[in-house]
Amino acid sequence: KLKLKVNREKSAVDRPWRRKFLGFTFSWEKKNPRIKIAKLSLDRVKTKIKAITSRSKPIPIELRIKELNQYLTGWCGYYALADT
């Protein structure tokens, strides 16, 4: 026995397409299974992009573009495995 603590809120036994794991989820098609980006992850990236591109922050457009490029490069690198 490993004597590990299990978080009951996060842990569950369910179908793969009903669960998300590290920001990914899976399709339920038997003939063409795919790895997809979880809806919560997409909502978070949209919120972050809106925050970066918000006009209420008084920063130059060059810095805004640089920050956005850094964020999107990392995000795309992490989710490159998913079929989108």
Buried (B, 14 or more C-beta within 10 A) or exposed (E): EEEEEEEEEEEEEEEBBEEBEEBBBBEEEEEEEEBBBBEEBBEEBEEBBEEBEEEEEEEEEEEBEEBBEEBBEEBEEBBEEBEE
